Amino acid sequence: MRVIAGEARGFHLRGPAGPGTRPMADKIKGALFSMLDSLGVAPERVLDLYAGTGSIGIEALSRGAGQAEFVEQNAAAAAVVRANLAHTKFAERARVHQQSVQSYLQRGNRPGGPAPFDLVILDPPYADPAISDTLEQIGTSRLVQSDGIVVIGHSPRVTLPERTGNMARLRQRCHGDSCFSIYELAGAAGPRDDRPHAGTGVDETR
């Protein structure tokens, strides 16, 4: 597992702390960031939920994001995230929260919570029965700025809605037993697919 592009390109990252952590494969991660590039997504603030090893948020930092926050409940996994941030020299641009995603989302909806993010990525356990509820909760929270992007990793056996909360799905891509779906929060600029930088012909195979 490594950083694919950007400032920390080629840096190898520490692997999962235990069998309960399933990091996104490099092939899937590369496809995700290529698709985000095609949509003109250049995030400044990134939120990595169910962070695991921190691989996805670190990739965003390497590619130019200014700040990232990582949420991981498991203590051993959170320690791996901190170690990978130190190894890639991104620790000063990041915060690691060792807590559940639900508790972080609840705090984020209160006054005085973190500033909104323009990219939120969550890669929950595939067996999580609340995946759709969590996605909807994010889409109605204060954590995503107008025109912000939310990416969710999921099993191909999981059917996610075209619209949820205040978000609409832009893309879905599957590779083998792994999928990701990209949602956009409604904003004044209109859907990204209608903008000049959105590109055409992006594969949306299931």
N, C-alpha and C positions, 0 to 999 in steps of 0.2 A: 504494500500500500504506500503510495507516494503522492506528492503534490505534482499535478500535471503541467501547470503553466504558471507564468508570472514570476514574481520576485523570488519565490522559494522553489521554483521548478526543480524537480529531481530529488528534493528532500524526501527521505523515507520516514514514515510515521510509525510510531508504536502501534501494535495491533490491539485487538479487544482485550479487556481485562478479564473476561470470563465468557462462558458459553451463551449467556443471555444477550450479548452485544453482537449485532449483525451490521458491520459497516457497509456502506454503499461501495460496490466494486468500482475499480478505476474506470472500466469501460462505461459503466452507467454514469458515473460522475462526469466523465468527459462529454458524453452525449448531452447531459443536462446543461452543462455550462455552454456548450455550443449552441443549444437551443435558446438559452437566455441571451446569448450574444445576438442571435438572429432576430430576437424581439427588441433589441436595443436596451436591454436591462444592464445598467451600470450602477450597482448599488453603492451607497455610502454607508448605510447602517444595516447590518445583517443580524438576524436572530436564528440560531441553530438550536432547535428543540429536539429532545431525545438525542443529544449530541454524540453519545457513544465514544468514539475516538477523537471527535472534533474535525474529522477529515473534510467535511463539506464546508463548514465555516472557515477553516484554514485555507481551503482552495479559494474561497471568495476574497479573503484578505490578500492572498498572494496575487490575485488578479486585479487588485486595486481598491477594494472596499476599505473605508477609513476606520471603521469600528465593527466589532462583532461581539455578541453575547451568546454564551453557550449554556444550555440548561440540561443537566444530567443528574438524575436522582441517585444513581449508584455511586458510592464513594470511590471504589476502585476505578471505575470508568472515568469519573471526574478527575482523578489524579492523572490518568492517561491523557486527558485533554490538556491539562496544565503542562504536562511534560512535552507534549507535541507542540504546544504554543511556545514554550521556552526553546525547544530545538529549532523551530523555524524563525525564532526571533520576532514573534508577533505578540508576545505577552503584554506589552505596553498598550496595544490597541485592542485588547480583549478583556472580557470579564467572564468568569466561570461561576455559575450558580448551581450549587449542589442542592437541588430540591426537585419536587415533582413538577411536571409540566402544568398540571392543574393549579397548583399553588402559585406558580409564576404567572399564569394567565389571570388568576384572580387578583393578584397584586397589580398586574399591569393595567387593569381596568379601573383602578382607584386613582383619585387625584394624587399627584406627586409620583406616579409611576414612571417607568422609563419613557423617553421620547419615542415617537413612532419609528418603525423600521420600514425601509423600502424593499427589503427582501426577507421573507420568513421561510425557513426550510424546516420541515419536520419529517423524520424518518422513523415512525413508531414501530414497535413490534408488529409483525404481520398478523399475529393472533389477537391484537388489541380489538375488543368488540366495540370500543367507543370511538373508533377512528373518524367516522362521519360526524359525530357530535363534537369532537375536538376541532375538526376543520371548520364547522359552522361557528363554534365559539370564537375561533381566531378571526373569522370573517366579519364578526359583529363587534370586535373589540377595538380598543383604542391603540392597539399595538401596531396596526398596519396603516401606513399613511395613504392618502388618496393616490390612486394609480399604483399602489404597491403590489408586489408580486408575492404569492404564497405557493410554495412547492411542497408536495407531499409524496413520499415514497410509499408504495403499497403493493400487495400481491395482485397478479392478474385475475385472481378469483374474487377480488373485491370490486364492486361496482360503485363508483362515486358519482354524485349528481353533477349535471351540467352547471347548475347554479346552486350556491349555498350561502346563506347569510347575505352579505352585500357583494359577493364575488361571482364571477363567471369563469368557466374553464376555457383556457386558450389552447392548450396542447395536452396530449397524452402520448407517452412513448413507453413501449415494453421491450425488454430484452430477456428472453427466457422466462425465469420465474420472478423477475423484478420489473416493476413499472414505476413511473413517476407522472404525476399530473401537475400542470401549471395553471394557477388561477390568478386573476387580476381583480383587485378591489376597484369598484366603480369610481371614476374620477372625471374631472372637468375636461380632460384632454381627449376623452373618447377611447374606445377599445384600441389596444396596440395593433391588432390586425388591420386596422384602417389607417395606420400611420405609415409614412414612407419607409421607415427603417425596419418595418416588421419582416420584410422578405417574403418569399413565396416558396411553395413546394416542400415545406417541412414535413417529414414523414411522421404520421400520427398512428402508426400501426399498433394494434393491440396484441 
